[in-house]
Amino acid sequence: MNIQSITHEPIEGTNNVLTTLIINQVPSQCILARLLIDVLGKPGIDNDLEMMGTGDTWTIMWTQPLAIIEETQQLIRKVIT
């Protein structure tokens, strides 16, 4: 798995930031989901994680947990190694 991009975008009218991760060369979305849950927590409880994709490219978005780009990169590197 490779990180294609990570972006943070302020959500207008709130104090929240939308984090968007695009990851490619994903061998299995089930494995990716399990690894993300291990690192970011359970969707609906610890975060508001959403995943969209097909084939080997997936887009993952969340506003919680909030982390700066460098922290997000470190978390995601844990997922893909």
MITOR-477719 format. One record per residue: residue number from 1; x, y, z of N, C-alpha, C, O, CB in turn; residue in one letter. Coordinates in steps of 0.001 Angstrom, whole numbers, plus 500000, padded with zeros to 6 digits. Each point is the difference from the previous one (the first is absolute). Glycine has a CB too. Layout:
<sites>
 seq    n_x    n_y    n_z   ca_x   ca_y   ca_z    c_x    c_y    c_z    o_x    o_y    o_z   cb_x   cb_y   cb_z type
 NUM      X      Y      Z      X      Y      Z      X      Y      Z      X      Y      Z      X      Y      Z    A
...
</sites>
This chain:
<sites>
 seq    n_x    n_y    n_z   ca_x   ca_y   ca_z    c_x    c_y    c_z    o_x    o_y    o_z   cb_x   cb_y   cb_z type
   1 500841 498823 500000 499159 501177 500000 500886 501240 500000 501043 500037 500652 497114 498721 500563    M
   2 501408 502256 498042 500737 501254 499915 499078 501177 500262 498859 500024 499539 502731 498941 498829    N
   3 498911 502003 502370 499273 501245 500208 500135 500821 498727 501108 500357 499600 499294 499608 502924    I
   4 498480 500331 496846 500024 500853 498823 499940 501466 500417 500722 500837 499458 498170 497352 499181    Q
   5 500227 502121 502343 499931 501370 500524 499267 500016 501326 499174 499136 500294 500863 501788 497375    S
   6 500294 500096 503131 499291 500291 501244 499770 501501 500010 500930 500784 499812 500109 497232 501459    I
   7 497703 502379 498953 499690 501430 500065 499125 500289 501214 499256 499141 500471 500915 501039 497017    T
   8 499936 501034 503001 499123 500531 501045 499271 501190 499403 500602 500845 499337 500933 498372 502560    H
   9 497161 500842 498344 499194 501103 499474 499070 500491 501103 499205 499219 500522 500911 499849 497112    E
  10 499967 502209 502731 499092 500531 501022 498544 499902 499519 499703 500234 498828 502115 501340 501992    P
  11 497299 498081 500094 498577 499943 499683 499393 501334 500404 499979 500361 501177 499915 497103 499146    I
  12 499619 503252 498691 499496 501351 500213 498919 500034 501073 499091 499169 500009 501448 501366 497619    E
  13 499572 500432 503270 499011 500186 501053 500180 499100 501204 499175 500013 500914 499303 500674 497331    G
  14 502607 498521 501770 500260 499108 501137 501472 500102 500381 500790 500670 499336 497355 497749 499943    T
  15 502198 500902 501799 501404 499881 500401 500604 498689 499501 501126 499661 500362 498401 501739 501667    N
  16 499740 497867 497147 500445 498697 499517 500849 500111 498744 499918 500972 499249 498043 498030 501739    N
  17 502841 499992 498812 500839 499878 498814 499712 498635 499378 499999 498983 500693 501820 502548 500279    V
  18 497940 498453 497725 499788 498746 499278 501347 499486 499524 500705 500682 499255 496967 500023 500022    L
  19 502682 498093 501152 501223 499353 499538 499603 499031 498896 499093 499185 500168 502057 501047 502111    T
  20 499538 499868 496598 499751 499107 498874 501290 499290 499647 501028 500633 499757 497125 500852 499372    T
  21 501784 497211 500845 501136 499149 499671 499646 499232 498737 498938 499382 499921 501774 500415 502522    L
  22 500163 500240 496583 499844 499149 498821 501160 499021 500032 501166 500389 500064 497645 501429 498552    I
  23 500843 496916 501339 500996 498940 500106 499801 499048 498822 498869 499651 499663 501218 500543 502888    I
  24 501010 499392 496830 499876 499089 498871 500804 498734 500261 500671 499869 501023 498992 502075 497416    N
  25 500256 497142 500629 500606 498681 500118 499464 499255 501224 500746 499318 500703 501314 501549 498153    Q
  26 496638 499277 501383 499339 499335 501117 499647 498579 499566 499187 499821 499093 499889 502388 501800    V
  27 501521 496779 499739 499716 498630 499588 498618 499517 500442 499411 499130 499358 503026 500431 500750    P
  28 497048 500999 500984 498706 499571 500531 499397 501140 500816 500619 500483 500948 500131 497087 499106    S
  29 498043 502858 499578 499346 501060 500771 499637 499525 501400 499911 500818 500916 499198 500145 496960    Q
  30 500684 497765 502312 499704 499466 501334 501217 500144 500916 499870 500383 501163 498484 497988 497829    C
  31 502813 501321 500478 501224 500154 500782 500242 501470 500299 500350 500353 501126 500616 497572 497831    I
  32 498850 502941 500042 500168 501442 500201 499054 500501 501086 500421 500746 500884 500278 499518 496714    L
  33 498044 499344 502351 499027 500432 501001 500408 499545 501397 499939 500781 500949 498261 499135 497313    A
  34 502213 498836 501867 500420 499465 501305 501194 500775 500550 500035 500330 501186 499124 497399 498146    R
  35 501816 502560 499813 501187 500735 500431 499645 501430 500403 500518 500506 500995 500891 498075 497487    L
  36 497712 502077 500755 499576 501358 500350 499263 500022 501331 500204 500908 500806 499643 499651 496766    L
  37 499304 498456 502664 499276 499922 501273 500981 499805 501152 499830 500588 501068 498155 498456 497754    I
  38 503042 500129 500963 501011 499791 501039 500723 501295 500356 500345 500210 501163 499942 497447 498028    D
  39 499947 503216 499825 500757 501229 500223 499105 501173 500390 500335 500749 500917 501348 498432 497452    V
  40 497185 500989 500950 499145 501172 500216 498843 499754 500967 499393 500955 500485 501213 499755 497235    L
  41 499085 498053 502561 498888 499674 500882 498781 499543 499211 500031 499926 498771 500831 501731 502880    G
  42 498072 498039 499069 498791 499456 499391 499133 501105 499405 499698 500986 500673 500371 497113 500953    K
  43 499525 501738 497096 499103 500982 499387 498698 500114 500783 499436 498999 500444 501573 500508 497315    P
  44 498525 501724 502403 498763 500245 500736 500196 500122 501496 499122 500501 500702 499712 498290 497527    G
  45 502314 500754 502271 500300 500096 501430 501197 500921 500214 499908 500995 500719 499173 496679 499669    I
  46 502044 501988 498980 501235 500759 500166 500253 500991 498867 500807 500918 500148 500102 497147 501091    D
  47 498411 501757 497640 500226 500855 498844 498786 499993 499080 499025 499287 500239 503436 500271 499918    N
  48 497616 501236 498802 498942 500043 498999 500568 499582 498645 499730 500627 498975 499071 501207 502302    D
  49 501975 497114 498743 500712 499464 498845 499048 499597 498884 498986 499343 500239 502808 499870 501289    L
  50 498546 501189 497247 499286 499559 498806 501015 499510 498995 501063 500601 499844 497051 501027 500562    E
  51 501568 497284 498910 500876 499445 498976 499220 499862 498704 498863 499528 499987 502500 499242 501751    M
  52 499267 501649 497174 499410 499831 498680 501096 499548 499056 501124 500500 500062 497107 501266 500379    M
  53 501456 497313 498705 501005 499595 499033 499569 498800 499203 498926 499430 500192 502796 501480 501291    G
  54 499142 498742 497635 499808 498821 499182 501364 499534 499522 500918 500803 499827 496765 499950 499456    T
  55 502439 497974 500509 501288 499483 499573 501058 500237 501056 499792 499709 501178 499570 500688 496455    G
  56 501779 500135 501940 501096 500167 500952 500201 501434 500464 500995 500289 500663 500068 497780 498267    D
  57 498007 502854 500736 500107 501385 500448 498803 500345 500875 498848 499815 499608 502441 500806 498311    T
  58 499011 499891 503288 498954 500314 500972 500203 501396 500557 501126 500455 500195 498656 497118 500386    W
  59 499090 503102 499673 499995 501308 500643 499391 499818 501379 498907 499452 500138 500909 501796 497637    T
  60 500892 499213 503240 499548 499898 501383 499893 501421 500534 500932 500792 499858 500153 496907 500485    I
  61 497769 502628 500277 499777 501340 500524 499533 499919 501444 499275 499080 500380 500165 501761 497318    M
  62 500988 500146 503116 499543 500097 501377 500250 501404 500526 500850 500727 499485 499602 496826 500874    W
  63 498793 502824 500682 500246 501255 500708 500522 499728 501404 500630 500867 500606 497567 500250 498053    T
  64 501549 497702 501856 500481 499598 501311 500646 498634 499873 499396 499159 499335 498809 502187 501837    Q
  65 502918 498346 499372 500805 500875 500844 500720 501061 499165 500404 499754 498863 499891 498362 502773    P
  66 499850 503055 498953 500683 501107 499362 501497 499868 500240 500439 499840 501139 497537 501643 499146    L
  67 502793 498583 498661 501460 499929 500115 500601 500880 498918 499429 500152 498920 500489 497491 502037    A
  68 501234 502935 499340 500667 500788 498982 500534 499053 498917 500081 498790 500211 500534 503013 501492    I
  69 499742 498751 497154 500431 499177 498864 501105 499026 500385 499947 498829 499626 499424 503032 498850    I
  70 501622 498603 502262 501118 499133 500363 499536 498827 500862 500441 498868 499800 501096 503106 500078    E
  71 497574 498294 501078 499465 498923 500846 499180 499032 499160 500084 498785 500181 499871 502760 501806    E
  72 499254 498994 497096 499185 499158 499128 500896 499103 499152 499721 498810 499852 498476 502952 500093    T
  73 502865 498791 499505 500922 499202 499194 500612 498877 500825 500134 498876 499514 500359 503132 499076    Q
  74 499881 498284 502653 500573 498967 500866 498981 498908 500287 500333 498815 499963 501183 502890 501064    Q
  75 497230 498689 499261 498954 499008 500258 499776 499110 498788 499911 498779 500128 499005 502801 501473    L
  76 500994 499025 497233 499725 499233 498791 501194 499122 499624 499814 498895 499490 498642 502924 499727    I
  77 502732 498645 501022 501184 499165 499747 499961 498742 500861 500416 498928 499562 500921 503123 499854    R
  78 498159 498086 501815 499823 498821 500858 499036 499022 499357 500189 498786 500078 500265 502600 501961    K
  79 498507 499149 497322 498995 499154 499359 500602 499218 498843 499741 498804 499862 498483 502822 500802    V
  80 502573 499031 498507 500440 499354 498772 501300 499219 500129 500433 499364 499039 498421 502436 499775    I
  81 501777 498237 502358 501236 499217 500161 499750 498687 500699 500933 499226 500212 500350 502878 499862    T
</sites>
